[in-house]
Amino acid sequence: MKRKFSLLLLLVIPLIGYAGGTVSFEKDVKPILMQRPAFAKVLLDTFEFRNTVQAETVGREVSPALALTRIGPYRVFAKKKGEAEYSMVIQINTTTHFLDRSGKETKVLAKAVSLREDFDSIEIDPLPETAKPAPATP
């Protein structure tokens, strides 16, 4: 039994390369949006965003040097300016470029020591009533 569990664990661990985590909208996500200033202006003029954003986390087994680094897609609760409740989730999609020690893009993620993200697209979805977050505390 113990042996079967160990074998199963060895097969599953590589699949757990990315997990969830949070980042700051202002510090981490807004700069990505600002790669397209005109588009960012429309979004920032139309919506208010919570500062806590869900992101993916690079696992140690994917890249030891980038373990626990947060990457897109980023999911954040938003509301139209002037509305009381957060009524939608906006997903900011990025293209992640993993870079090796010489700064060149690598497909061998275990050799990556840094990364660069490019803004790709957004998705806007309304939240069902049961999924709306509690009001943010100041």
Secondary structure per residue as TSV (DSSP state, phi and psi in degrees):
chain	resnum	aa	ss	phi	psi
A	1	M	-	360.0	-47.6
A	2	K	H	-61.0	-38.3
A	3	R	H	-66.2	-41.5
A	4	K	H	-63.9	-40.7
A	5	F	H	-63.4	-42.7
A	6	S	H	-61.8	-42.3
A	7	L	H	-64.0	-44.0
A	8	L	H	-61.3	-43.2
A	9	L	H	-61.0	-42.0
A	10	L	H	-64.7	-31.5
A	11	L	H	-78.2	-30.6
A	12	V	H	-87.5	-34.2
A	13	I	G	-53.0	-43.7
A	14	P	G	-62.7	-23.0
A	15	L	G	-78.4	-14.3
A	16	I	-	-97.5	45.3
A	17	G	-	-77.5	-25.7
A	18	Y	E	-127.2	140.0
A	19	A	E	-138.2	175.6
A	20	G	E	-85.8	160.2
A	21	G	E	-167.3	179.5
A	22	T	E	-124.9	154.2
A	23	V	E	-138.6	173.4
A	24	S	E	-90.6	133.2
A	25	F	I	-61.8	-51.2
A	26	E	I	-62.2	-46.5
A	27	K	I	-81.1	-39.3
A	28	D	I	-106.7	-36.9
A	29	V	I	-95.6	-40.4
A	30	K	H	-55.8	-41.9
A	31	P	H	-60.1	-32.2
A	32	I	H	-68.0	-43.8
A	33	L	H	-60.2	-36.5
A	34	M	T	-68.8	-5.6
A	35	Q	T	-63.4	-23.4
A	36	R	S	-124.1	82.7
A	37	P	H	-56.2	-41.6
A	38	A	H	-64.9	-41.9
A	39	F	H	-67.0	-43.8
A	40	A	H	-60.2	-40.5
A	41	K	H	-60.2	-43.9
A	42	V	H	-61.2	-46.7
A	43	L	H	-62.3	-47.5
A	44	L	H	-71.4	-28.0
A	45	D	H	-77.8	-22.0
A	46	T	H	-96.7	-37.2
A	47	F	E	-120.1	154.2
A	48	E	E	-107.9	135.9
A	49	F	E	-114.6	142.7
A	50	R	-	-68.7	152.4
A	51	N	S	-79.5	-22.4
A	52	T	E	-88.3	122.9
A	53	V	E	-122.5	134.5
A	54	Q	E	-79.6	136.6
A	55	A	E	-140.2	171.5
A	56	E	E	-89.7	152.6
A	57	T	E	-119.2	129.5
A	58	V	E	-72.4	128.9
A	59	G	-	-83.9	154.9
A	60	R	T	-59.4	-34.9
A	61	E	T	-73.1	-17.1
A	62	V	T	-83.6	-48.9
A	63	S	-	-152.6	104.9
A	64	P	G	-56.0	-36.9
A	65	A	G	-72.4	-24.2
A	66	L	G	-107.8	11.3
A	67	A	T	-52.2	132.8
A	68	L	T	74.1	6.1
A	69	T	-	-71.9	136.9
A	70	R	E	-92.4	138.3
A	71	I	E	-138.9	167.4
A	72	G	E	-74.1	165.9
A	73	P	E	-74.9	150.4
A	74	Y	E	-106.9	132.1
A	75	R	E	-119.0	126.0
A	76	V	E	-137.1	141.0
A	77	F	E	-73.2	140.6
A	78	A	E	-142.0	161.8
A	79	K	E	-144.2	154.2
A	80	K	E	-66.7	143.6
A	81	K	T	-56.8	135.1
A	82	G	T	93.4	-15.8
A	83	E	-	-82.1	153.4
A	84	A	S	-81.9	-36.5
A	85	E	S	-112.4	149.3
A	86	Y	-	-73.4	120.0
A	87	S	-	-120.2	3.1
A	88	M	E	-150.0	164.6
A	89	V	E	-120.2	133.0
A	90	I	E	-111.7	128.2
A	91	Q	E	-107.0	123.8
A	92	I	E	-100.5	113.0
A	93	N	E	-91.6	139.8
A	94	T	E	-129.2	160.8
A	95	T	E	-106.2	122.3
A	96	T	E	-99.0	129.2
A	97	H	E	-111.2	115.9
A	98	F	E	-88.0	131.8
A	99	L	E	-116.5	141.1
A	100	D	-	-87.7	-173.5
A	101	R	T	-60.0	-28.2
A	102	S	T	-88.3	1.4
A	103	G	S	85.9	6.6
A	104	K	-	-92.6	146.9
A	105	E	B	-64.7	137.9
A	106	T	-	-128.7	144.6
A	107	K	S	-92.6	-12.7
A	108	V	-	-89.2	93.6
A	109	L	G	-62.1	-28.1
A	110	A	G	-64.7	-20.8
A	111	K	G	-92.7	-5.5
A	112	A	-	-72.2	136.3
A	113	V	-	-119.7	-12.0
A	114	S	E	-153.7	174.8
A	115	L	E	-149.0	164.8
A	116	R	E	-136.0	136.1
A	117	E	E	-114.3	136.7
A	118	D	E	-112.1	136.2
A	119	F	E	-61.5	135.0
A	120	D	E	-116.5	-60.6
A	121	S	E	-163.9	174.3
A	122	I	E	-129.2	158.5
A	123	E	E	-130.4	135.8
A	124	I	E	-121.1	122.6
A	125	D	E	-128.9	137.2
A	126	P	E	-71.6	149.2
A	127	L	-	-91.0	138.8
A	128	P	-	-66.4	153.5
A	129	E	G	-51.7	-37.4
A	130	T	G	-74.5	-12.7
A	131	A	G	-103.6	-0.8
A	132	K	-	-67.8	137.1
A	133	P	-	-74.6	160.0
A	134	A	-	-66.8	152.6
A	135	P	-	-56.8	144.0
A	136	A	-	-70.4	142.8
A	137	T	-	-93.1	136.6
A	138	P	-	-68.1	360.0
